[in-house]
Amino acid sequence: SLFISPWKDAETIGALADAIQQGNEDWESLLYMANLHFCSPLWFVRLRADGLLPLLPNDLQTYLQHLHQANLERNETFQFAIKEIYSKLEDLEIPAILLKGGATLCDNLYEDQGARMMADLDLLVKPQHAERVRNLLLELGYEEQPDCFTGFLGYFNTYTPHHLPRQLKPGTPVAVEIHFQTALGQAGRVMQTDLSWKHQEIITWEGLNPSVLIPTYRLLHNTVHSPVQDKMFITSILSLRDLAEFTYLVRRYESDINWREWLEKGSNQGLDREFRGYLTLAHRLMGMPFPKDVPRIHFVSVHVTRISSAGNNKANYLSGCDSPPENARERIEAVAIRIFIILYYRLKNPAWVWQNLCYKEGIRNIPIRIFYLFKFFVKRTHLKKTFNINNLLSKSKKAIFLLKKPNLP
């Protein structure tokens, strides 16, 4: 996390250099983690900027350099797509806001266009323009990908689409999602679409004038997207790519961010612990200064420990890692963390489903939520998984076995 963070002083860089020169780094594991989190090009950029790259093994330097160059060329294709689409939208006088990765390419957030790995371009348009923009992309040679919502376990197509089916440009890595709502469910209630349109700004880029969210709302969108919308907070999964982007946004726009508004938007929707936990992770893992306008509350520490420990293979060895900790105390802690992670997810998942189920307004939500909540847990066998005694016994036996310090190969 410190490797990819922009918040490093000379002392921290010196400590990282000393750690590398001691020769104790497990480069294979670090590279695996960087690739898993889509952070390898950013890792290369930060190593080069911090003067640490020459300290790495030569083959790793070469690998990271080639990967960064490949991602730079890939992002150039995305930039060309932005120019092509936005020039057409300006001709048609259709307003659109670039979200997430597309915005970082236009404002050069990382000061290196090969640093961020892109999955697709997210384009927010007004509902009355969505079909026109869809037809525009089809005219530009894009092709729709069917069943774009099947991956969202817990959402139901009748009530939840917030973007049109993803469109892919054949022969290129470019995919585009036309959003008519900024986000889903509880995240969408934080990032309300009408407020997104009120809190946009126009920037100048490559002779065009694309719109992006103002810094506070870009930070809000980053905070709710993975942890809340994709339920990564309750599954104890952390995207280092997204967390790094959070810190880069703060680094670039620190004086423009309204931290009180940021926290209030989350707290008003029952997401106080998620917001504080995410901010604390950025502070503890990446050295980002803790904002003065956000009061510290100690109860988030348990969630910070839960999420950061879940990212450690040793804490996950009950799920198949072949190298449990050697120290008995560490093994006990790892088992306790793993059990807590499982229990926390099982307890929080019903509430998450209830909060993120649909978009019907007012009292019409109630019968729909009850029906689909029942359907979600019964039809999708979540109740059976939750109360699967045989599975719980199996996990318990495995935990007891591993706590005896086994001599695994």
URMOGI-V322756 format. One record per pair of residues at least 24 apart in sequence whose ideal C-beta (glycine too) atoms are under 6 Angstrom apart, sorted by the first residue. I is the first residue (numbers start at 0). J is the second residue. Records with the same first field share a line. If there is no record, write none. Layout:
I->J  J
This chain:
0->284  285
2->42
3->38  41  42  45  243
4->246  285  286
5->247  250
6->285  286  287
12->49
16->51
19->54
26->59
36->239  240
37->116  240
38->239  240
39->66
40->66  67  70  113  114
41->114
43->67
44->111  114
67->113
70->113  116
71->113
73->172
74->112
76->171  173
77->117  173
78->104
80->173
82->205
85->207  209
87->135
93->128
95->122  124
96->123  199  210
97->209  211
98->123
102->211
105->204  209
106->202
108->247  251
119->174  176
120->175
121->176  178
122->177
123->178
126->179
129->177  179
132->177
133->163  177
136->166
141->166  168
142->167
153->352
155->371
158->357  358
182->228
183->228
184->355
185->227  268  354  355
186->223  227  228
188->268
189->223  264  268
190->219  220  223
214->252  255  256
215->256  257  260  261
217->248
218->248  261
219->261  264
221->245
222->274  277
226->273  277
227->273
230->351
232->273
233->344  347  351
234->344
235->305  306  309  340
237->306  310
242->281
245->281
246->281  285  287
249->287
258->290  292  293
259->292
262->293
272->299
275->299
276->302  303
279->303
308->336
309->340
323->401
330->402
334->398
345->385
